[in-house]
Amino acid sequence: MHHNTSNNSSKRNFDKESLFLRELCAKSATKGVGDDGVVLSKPLARHDKANTTYHNTFTTFAKVIDSAREFVIANDGFCEGIHFKREWLSLEQIAKKAMLVNISDIVAMNARPKYALASILLPPLKPREILQIARSLKEVARDFGIAFIGGDTMSGDRLEFHITVFGTPQGKLLFRKGLQKGDLLFCTGRVGESLKSLQALSRRQKISKNSKRFSRFVAPVLRADFVKSCARFLHCGIDISDGIYAELNRLSAINHLGFCLAKKSSIVKRVVDSKSSDKRSDKSDNKGGDKRWQAQKPLKSSKVLPRVLQKSAYLSGEEYEMLFSISPKDKLALLRKAKQTRTPLCFIGTARTKITHFTPKIWH
């Protein structure tokens, strides 16, 4: 969700990104555009020891890319006046979020982030403030096992981060394409909190350092363990950066399918009954399924429309939760993985042949 904070944002409220990419792709000047990241395959190098220059170059290159045959590469910007206002967040919080939103694209494709390039535009700041930014970037990189391998710093009148992250596959890569008719759609977490935070900030409410209320907006939770554990049976996936409606439109366009949304998003939760939990567990084991976990069944009606509260939540961007699809036969496996990784899920709806288009909020 990119918050255009300029006064003229409402005058040109159209999807600039789609228009730009449509023209770029029409001129055959692109490769791999349209997913959270692009996957590049590295050919096996033929090492010529007699060529010293080549040997040195390849050795340096090999130190960076290890022995990976494929790389997932993603780039995103995080800019003052568009994505955030300086008075909303501390410098540490801004730098942390700048890293997380870029890592999210790598995680969404079931890749492990390994390296990063960072180009940063720095406004007039005190030395201690610059150090705060650098330390925060370094802290997030360390948490995810990322090494910075280069970048650029420039002076300007506002704070901007342009970060490229390189990842390596952790198994089956997850793409936006792959949705099938009849698939069940879920998202991790419970969306809507980021939009609530933005609305509160617009009313000039302050974010305390350890605020739980604004935690999703300040530091999104990335579901790397969950994606890795489920990737083998996920059909498609995308991280929720611009809101569920916007992401559904993207999935619809690339897969040529539509969606039938549930009347009300269903939180997948464990049914707690202290008196009979053991008996239920035994019965579920005998039947080959864990009945302690329940999810709303997909609705068959094609005329189901979201409710008002759901609509607000589905407009919320910068959630950085995962939106994904599975075959109905894999629902039980999904719930087990969610339990193992302590990942809350919401049932969104089902995929169908009739194309649907939702009205998203254009955030940038």
C-alpha positions in Angstrom: 0.0 0.0 0.0 1.7 3.1 -1.2 0.3 6.2 0.5 0.5 9.1 -1.9 0.6 12.0 0.5 0.6 14.8 -2.1 -2.4 17.0 -2.4 -3.0 16.2 -6.1 -3.3 12.4 -5.6 -7.1 12.4 -6.1 -6.9 14.1 -9.5 -5.2 11.2 -11.2 -6.6 8.2 -9.4 -5.7 5.4 -11.8 -3.4 2.5 -11.7 -0.1 4.0 -13.0 1.9 0.8 -12.4 -0.4 -1.3 -14.7 -0.4 1.3 -17.4 3.4 1.7 -17.3 4.1 -2.1 -17.3 1.5 -2.7 -20.1 3.4 -0.4 -22.4 6.8 -1.7 -21.3 5.8 -5.3 -21.9 4.2 -4.4 -25.3 7.6 -3.4 -26.6 9.2 -6.7 -25.8 11.7 -5.0 -23.4 10.9 -7.2 -20.4 11.7 -10.6 -19.0 9.9 -12.1 -16.0 7.9 -9.0 -15.1 4.6 -9.6 -13.4 5.5 -11.7 -10.3 6.7 -10.7 -6.8 10.2 -11.3 -8.2 12.0 -12.6 -11.2 13.7 -16.0 -11.4 17.1 -16.1 -13.2 18.9 -19.3 -14.0 22.7 -19.2 -13.9 24.4 -21.4 -16.5 27.3 -23.6 -15.4 30.5 -21.7 -15.9 33.4 -23.2 -17.9 36.5 -22.4 -15.9 39.6 -21.6 -18.0 42.6 -21.5 -15.6 44.8 -20.0 -18.3 42.7 -16.8 -18.4 43.8 -15.0 -15.2 41.5 -12.1 -15.7 38.5 -14.4 -16.2 39.6 -16.5 -13.2 39.7 -13.5 -10.9 36.4 -12.2 -12.1 34.7 -15.6 -11.8 36.1 -16.2 -8.3 34.8 -12.9 -7.0 31.4 -13.5 -8.7 31.3 -17.1 -7.2 31.9 -15.8 -3.7 28.8 -13.7 -4.0 26.4 -16.2 -5.6 27.8 -19.4 -4.1 26.7 -22.4 -6.1 23.1 -21.4 -6.6 21.7 -22.3 -10.1 18.7 -20.0 -9.7 18.1 -16.6 -8.1 14.9 -14.9 -7.2 15.4 -11.1 -7.5 13.1 -8.4 -6.3 13.3 -4.7 -6.0 11.0 -2.1 -4.4 11.1 1.5 -3.3 10.1 3.0 0.1 9.9 6.7 -0.2 9.0 9.6 2.1 5.9 11.5 1.0 4.6 8.4 -0.9 4.9 5.4 1.5 5.4 7.2 4.8 5.7 10.6 6.5 8.7 11.2 8.7 6.5 12.3 11.6 4.7 8.9 11.6 7.7 6.7 12.4 11.1 6.8 14.0 14.1 6.5 11.7 14.7 3.0 13.0 11.2 2.0 12.2 11.3 3.5 8.7 14.6 1.6 7.9 13.3 -1.6 9.3 10.1 -1.5 7.3 12.0 -0.6 4.1 13.9 -3.8 4.5 10.9 -5.9 5.4 8.7 -4.9 2.4 11.5 -5.9 0.1 12.2 -9.2 1.8 8.5 -9.9 1.6 8.6 -10.4 -2.2 11.3 -13.0 -1.8 9.5 -14.9 0.9 6.3 -14.8 -1.1 8.0 -16.9 -3.8 9.4 -19.4 -1.3 12.9 -18.2 -1.6 15.5 -17.5 1.1 16.8 -14.0 1.0 20.6 -13.9 0.9 22.0 -10.7 -0.5 20.9 -7.1 -0.9 21.8 -3.9 -2.8 20.7 -0.7 -1.2 20.5 2.7 -2.8 19.5 5.3 -0.3 18.6 9.0 -0.7 19.5 10.8 2.6 18.0 14.2 3.5 19.9 16.6 5.8 20.4 14.4 9.0 22.6 14.4 12.0 25.4 11.8 12.1 23.6 9.9 14.9 20.5 9.7 12.8 22.3 8.3 9.8 23.8 5.7 12.1 20.3 4.8 13.4 19.2 4.1 9.8 22.3 2.0 9.0 22.0 0.0 12.3 18.4 -0.7 11.7 19.0 -2.0 8.2 21.9 -4.1 9.5 19.7 -5.6 12.3 17.0 -6.8 9.9 19.6 -8.1 7.5 21.2 -10.1 10.3 17.8 -11.5 11.4 17.2 -12.9 7.9 20.8 -13.9 7.1 21.2 -11.3 4.4 24.6 -9.8 3.4 24.7 -6.3 1.8 26.9 -6.5 -1.4 26.7 -3.0 -2.6 24.5 0.0 -3.4 24.7 3.8 -3.5 24.0 6.7 -1.1 22.9 10.1 -2.4 21.9 13.4 -0.8 18.5 14.9 -1.4 15.6 16.6 0.3 13.7 13.5 1.5 14.4 10.0 2.7 14.2 7.2 0.1 15.1 3.5 0.1 15.5 1.5 -3.1 16.5 -2.0 -2.2 17.2 -5.1 -4.4 17.1 -8.5 -2.6 18.5 -11.7 -4.0 17.2 -15.0 -2.8 17.7 -18.7 -3.5 14.8 -21.2 -3.8 13.9 -23.3 -0.7 12.2 -25.9 -2.7 9.3 -25.4 -5.1 9.0 -21.8 -6.1 5.7 -20.1 -5.8 4.3 -17.9 -8.6 1.3 -15.8 -9.2 0.3 -18.1 -12.1 -1.0 -21.5 -11.2 -4.5 -20.9 -10.0 -7.0 -23.6 -10.9 -10.8 -23.6 -11.1 -12.2 -24.8 -7.8 -9.2 -23.8 -5.8 -9.7 -22.5 -2.3 -8.3 -19.1 -1.5 -6.8 -18.3 1.9 -4.8 -15.5 3.4 -2.5 -15.6 6.4 -3.2 -13.4 9.4 -6.2 -11.1 9.7 -6.1 -8.2 7.3 -7.4 -4.7 7.9 -5.1 -3.6 10.8 -2.7 -1.6 8.5 -5.5 0.5 7.1 -6.8 1.2 10.6 -3.3 2.4 11.6 -3.1 4.6 8.6 -6.5 6.2 9.4 -5.3 6.8 13.0 -2.1 8.4 11.8 -4.1 10.6 9.5 -6.0 11.8 12.6 -2.5 12.7 14.0 -2.4 10.0 16.5 1.1 9.0 17.6 2.8 5.6 17.5 4.6 4.7 20.7 7.8 2.8 20.5 6.4 -0.6 21.5 2.8 -0.1 20.3 0.9 -3.3 19.7 -2.0 -1.5 18.0 0.3 -0.3 15.1 2.6 -3.3 15.1 1.4 -4.5 11.7 1.8 -1.1 10.1 5.3 -0.5 11.6 6.8 -4.0 11.2 4.9 -6.6 9.1 5.2 -10.2 10.1 6.6 -12.3 7.2 5.4 -15.9 6.9 8.6 -17.5 5.7 8.3 -20.7 7.7 4.7 -21.2 6.7 5.3 -20.7 3.0 8.3 -23.0 3.0 6.3 -25.8 4.8 3.3 -25.5 2.4 4.9 -24.7 -0.9 4.7 -28.2 -2.3 0.9 -28.0 -2.5 0.2 -24.3 -3.0 -0.9 -23.5 -6.5 -0.2 -19.8 -6.5 0.7 -17.0 -4.1 1.2 -13.3 -3.7 2.0 -11.0 -0.8 -0.7 -8.5 0.1 1.0 -5.1 -0.5 -1.9 -3.2 -2.2 -4.9 -4.9 -0.6 -6.7 -8.2 -1.2 -9.0 -6.7 -3.9 -6.0 -5.5 -5.8 -4.1 -8.8 -5.5 -7.2 -10.7 -6.5 -7.4 -8.6 -9.7 -3.8 -9.4 -10.4 -4.3 -13.2 -9.9 -7.5 -13.0 -12.1 -5.7 -11.2 -14.9 -2.7 -13.6 -15.0 -4.7 -16.8 -14.6 -7.8 -15.9 -16.5 -10.1 -16.9 -13.7 -12.5 -15.2 -11.3 -13.4 -15.5 -7.7 -16.5 -16.2 -5.6 -15.9 -14.5 -2.3 -17.2 -15.8 1.0 -20.0 -13.7 2.5 -17.8 -13.1 5.5 -14.1 -14.0 5.8 -13.8 -17.0 8.1 -11.0 -17.2 10.7 -9.7 -20.7 10.7 -9.3 -21.6 14.3 -9.0 -24.4 16.7 -12.2 -25.6 18.4 -11.5 -25.6 22.1 -13.4 -28.1 24.3 -11.4 -29.1 27.4 -13.8 -31.9 28.3 -13.7 -33.7 25.0 -10.5 -32.6 23.3 -8.7 -35.9 23.9 -11.6 -37.9 22.6 -11.8 -35.7 19.6 -8.2 -36.1 19.0 -8.4 -39.9 19.1 -11.4 -39.9 16.8 -9.7 -37.6 14.3 -6.6 -39.7 14.2 -8.8 -42.8 13.4 -10.5 -41.0 10.6 -7.3 -39.6 9.2 -8.2 -36.0 9.8 -7.9 -33.4 12.6 -11.4 -32.3 13.4 -10.2 -29.9 16.1 -9.4 -27.5 13.2 -12.3 -26.0 11.3 -12.7 -23.6 8.4 -15.7 -22.2 6.7 -16.7 -24.3 3.7 -16.4 -22.6 0.3 -19.6 -21.0 -0.9 -21.2 -22.3 -4.1 -23.3 -19.2 -4.9 -21.9 -17.0 -7.6 -23.8 -14.0 -6.4 -22.1 -13.6 -3.0 -20.9 -10.1 -2.3 -18.6 -9.0 0.5 -20.0 -7.2 3.5 -19.1 -3.6 4.4 -16.6 -4.5 7.1 -15.0 -7.1 4.9 -14.7 -4.5 2.1 -12.8 -2.2 4.3 -10.4 -4.9 5.3 -9.9 -6.0 1.7 -8.8 -2.5 0.7 -6.1 -2.5 3.4 -2.6 -2.5 1.9 0.9 -3.0 3.4 -0.4 -6.1 5.2 2.4 -8.2 3.7 0.4 -11.3 4.6 0.2 -14.2 2.0 -2.7 -14.7 -0.3 -2.6 -18.2 -1.9 -4.7 -21.0 -3.4 -4.8 -24.7 -2.8 -6.8 -27.7 -4.1 -9.8 -28.6 -1.8 -8.1 -32.0 -1.2 -5.2 -30.3 0.5 -7.2 -28.3 3.0 -6.4 -30.7 5.9 -2.7 -30.6 5.1 -2.9 -26.8 5.0 -4.5 -26.6 8.5 -1.9 -29.0 9.9 0.9 -26.8 8.6 -0.8 -23.7 9.9 -1.0 -25.3 13.3 2.7 -26.4 13.2 3.9 -22.9 12.3 1.3 -21.1 14.5 0.0 -19.2 11.4 -3.6 -17.9 11.6 -5.6 -18.3 8.4 -8.6 -16.6 6.8 -10.7 -18.3 4.2 -11.4 -15.9 1.3 -13.3 -17.8 -1.3 -13.1 -20.0 -4.4 -11.7 -19.7 -7.9 -14.2 -20.0 -10.8 -14.3 -19.5 -14.5 -16.4 -16.3 -14.5 -14.0 -13.4 -14.5 -14.5 -10.9 -11.6 -13.1 -7.5 -11.1 -13.0 -5.8 -7.7 -12.7 -2.1 -7.1 -9.4 -1.6 -5.2 -8.1 1.6 -3.7 -5.2 3.0 -5.7 -2.6 3.7 -3.1 0.1 5.1 -5.5 
